[in-house]
Amino acid sequence: MRILITGGAGCLGANLVDRLVPAGHEILVIDNFATGHREALPSIPAVRLVEGSIVDQGLVDRCFDEFSPERVIHSAAAYKDPNDWQEDAATNVLGTINVVAAAQRTGVRRFVNFQTALCYGRPKQVPIPVEHPTAPFTSYGISKTAGEQYLAMSGLPYVSLRLANVTGPRLAIGPIPTFYKRLKASQKCFCSDTVRDFLDLSDFFALMDRVLADDAPTGIYNVSTGEGHTIKEVFDVVADYLGVELAEPVPVVPPGADDVPAVVLDASVTERTFGWKAEVPFAESVRRTLQWYDQYGVGAIFSHLAPPPTRG
């Protein structure tokens, strides 16, 4: 198949390129490298790279017209500066509209969108069912949810995946790379008093294989193990892996004003619909990511949250 991937040099996008190319698919990647990395993409004929932003409607239209994709994987997103509302709205709303409109015009057969679990805001129940009302309250969550809603209006055969924290190669957001990088440098850490769900990349791949199939169901789905783990649990796995022994316990602090105490998704509808279920245990998934860092290192780490107070 011909598959166009927006944000294809980011963590999920680049890992999907690695997954899809050996299966014989042709890939076109659009990425502006705001958070992605050019070196993450192989220099081979099966992968075409277009550097630019999906905010550029002319660029998006040219890519669709020249490549004629059968599938779109919409992974591009702005999230690295929580105060840059203009960039979030431009990429996550207008950029999504550009990609959706081009997909409509060129007859794309399946459109896969990656959505943040922060679309639920501060949920009324945990685990969060997929029918839970959306109530985002951050720039990232609001703009991503608006993009998803435009997609839902499009009439395209689409799947929007509301994702847990996917762990694996190239992960550059969240507590796993942060703790690894700081502990390796003998720097102090702290843990927010929050709970999150973590999904291994291999389990994500297993679902994507089903989602991309011609006859796959459409709609909106949660993607998660359904299990919540504290950030302190993440810290303990990383510290144990690195053999770090602390002189005093790591501080656990209240969540920030723009954070959510617990985000754990209920993926039961996804499991029934696609015959899929996450299999890799939490600690094993974290260790797999750390093994990748051992070999390739950790570069810049991004966050959709406001910077915390300096703690040394």
N, C-alpha and C positions, 0 to 999 in steps of 0.2 A: 504494500500500500504506500501511497504518498501521504506523509503525515507532517503537518506544519505544527511546530511547537513554539509558542511564544514563551520568552524567558527560558529558552532552552539551554543557557549556560549557567543557570542556577542549580541548586542542589537537586531538586526533583527532576527538572528538565534534563540536566546532563546525565543523571543516572538512567533516565528513560532512554536517552540516545544510546547509551551503552547497552541497554537491554534490547532495543528495537533493531539496531543495525545488523547484528548477527542473524536476525530472523529474516533478513532480506528486504526490509522496508527502506524506502527513500525518505530522507528527513530534510526539511527546511527549518532552520532556527532563526527566529528574530530575537535579538537581545541588544540592549544598550549598555550592558556591563555595569549598571549602577550597583548591583550586588552580585552578578554572575561573573564568571572568569573565562576568558577566551581559551586559556590552556585546558579547560575542562572538556573541550570538544575535540574529537579526532579530526585530523586533516586528511580526509578520504573523500572520494567522489560521491559516496552515498549520503554525505552530510554537507548541505549548503548552508552557509552562514550569511545572514544579512544583518549588519550592524545598524541599529537604529531603534527608535521608540515606536510602540504601537499607538502613541498619541498622534503620530504622523500618518494621517489618513491616506495620503498619496503613496507612501511607502507600503502600507498594509495592502492597499488595493493592487499595487504592482506585484507584490509577493504572491497573492492569491491568483492573479491573472496569469502569471508566468509559470507557477508551480502546479496549479490546479489540484489542491490537496483533496484527498478523500476523507481524511480525518483531521481534526484540529484538537490539540491539547493546549489549553489556555493556562499556562503556568506563570505568566508575567504578572508581577505585582509590585507596587511601591509600598514600602513599610519602614524604611530605615530611619526616618525622622518623624516622630509622632506629632511634631508641631508644623510640619510642612503639609498643610491641608490642600494647598493648590496642587502639589505633585501627586498626592494620594488620589485626589479627585480626577486629575488629568489622566493618570495611568489606569486606575482601577475602575473608573466610570467611563470617561470618554474613550480611553484606549480599548476597553472591553466592547463598547458600542461599535467602534471601528472594526474590530475583529469579527464581531457577530454579524454586522451588516455585510462584510465581505463574504463571510461564510454563507449567508442567505443568498447573496447574488450569484455565487459560483456553485451552489448546490452541494455543499459539504454534506456527507452522509452521516457523520456523527461528530458531535462537539462535546469535548470533555473539559469541564471547568473545575479548577481547584479553588475551594472556598475555605476560609478560616472558621474554626470553631468559635471564634469570638463574635460571630454573627448572633449568637444567643445572648450576648451581654452577660448580665448576672443571672444565671438560670434559677428558676423556681424549684427545679428538682434535678438531682444528679443520681445516676447517669441521665444525660439529657436526651430525650427521644427526638427523632427527626421532625416530628410534628410540633415540637415546642416553638412558641412564637419567637421570631427574631427581634432582638432589642439591643443592637450594638450601641456603644457609647464612646468609642474611640474613633479617630479619623480613619485608621486602617479598617476597623470593623464596619463602620458606616459605608465607606466607599466600596469595599469588597461586596457588601450585601446589596448595594445599589446595582453593581455590575451583574450580580447573580439574578436580580429581579428583571433587569433588561433582557438577559438571556432567556429567562422563563417566558417572556412575552414574544419571543422571536418566531416561534413556530418551528424552530430547528429540532431535529432529533438530538437531544442533549442529555448529558449526565453531569450533575454538579456534585462533587464530592466534598463534603464538609469533613476536614481532616483532623485527626489527632496529630501529635508531634511525631513526624516520621523520622526515625533515627537511621543513620547509615553514613556511607561515604559522602564527603563534602558538606556535612551538616555545619552550618555557620551561624546558627541562631539558637538561643536558649541556654539552659544550665549545663548541658553536657560539654560543649566546647569551652564554655566559660570556666568551669571548674577544672577541666583538664589543663587549659593554658595557664591559669593562675597557680594551680598546685605545682605544675612543672617548674614554674618560675619562683617557687617558695613565697608566693604572695598570699595575703589573707583572703578568706572567702566569707560570705554569709549566705544564708538560705532564706528565701521568702517563705512564709508560712502558708503555702499554697499546694494544691493537688492538681496533677495533670495526668493525661493518658499518653502513652508512648507506643508507637507502632513500628515494628521492624520493616526495613526497606523490602525485604523479601516477601513479607506479607502484603505490602502495598503493591508490589509487582504482580503477585498472584491475582489480586483483584483487578488491576489494570488489564491484564490479559483477558479477563472476562468482559470488562466494560467496553473494550475496543472491538469486540466481535460484532458482526453485522446485525445479528438478531438479538443483541443484548437489550434488556429493559432500559427505559429512559427515566428521568426524574431526578430527585434530590435524595442523597443518601449520606448518612454518617459513616465514617471509616475509622475504626478504633478497635482496640482489644476489649474495651468496656471496663478496664481495670484502672483505678486511680492510684497514683503513687506520689508521695510528698517529694518536694524538692530536696529535703534532707535525705531521703532514700537515694536520690540520684547522686548527691554528694558522697554518701557512704560507699556506693559502688565505685565511683571514680577514685576516691581516696584509697580504697582497698586494692583496686587494680594497680595503682601507682605505688603502693606500699608506703603511703604517707601516714604517719602517726602524729596526731596533734597534741600539743601540750595542754590544751584546754578545748572544750567542745566548740564546734562551729556555731556562731550565733544564728538563731532563727528569729527573723524579724517579721512584723506584720506586712501584709501586701500593700503596695503603693495604691494611691488613689485611682490610678488607671488600670489596676490589675484586678483579677477575679479570683476569689478564694479557691474555687474548685471548678475545673472544666474536665469532665469525663463524659464521653459520648456513648450513647446506647446505639450499637450497630446491629441490633437484632433484625431490623427490617432488611438491612443490607445482606446479612447472613442468609436469611430465608430467600431473598430474591435472587441472589447470585450463587448460592451454594458455596459460600466462602466463609472462612473463619480464620482469624489471626491465630498463629501457632507458636511464634517465638516468644519465650518468656522474657519478662522485663529486664532482668539483670543480664541475661545473655545478649539481648539486643544492645544494651548500653556498652557492654564489653566489645562487641563487634565494631561499634563506632570508634571506641578508644584504640582498638588494634589498627584501624585505618589511620588514625591520627599518628600513631607511632611510626608509621611508614611514610606518611605524606605531610604531617604537620598540621597546624591550625593557623589560618591567616586571619583576616579581619573578621570580627564577630559583630553581627547586627542584631538589633532588637526593635520591636514595635512599641516598647515601653519607654517612658521617660527615664532618663538617667537617674539612678539612685543616689542618695547622699554619699559623699566620699567616706570610705571606711578604712583607708590605708591599704 
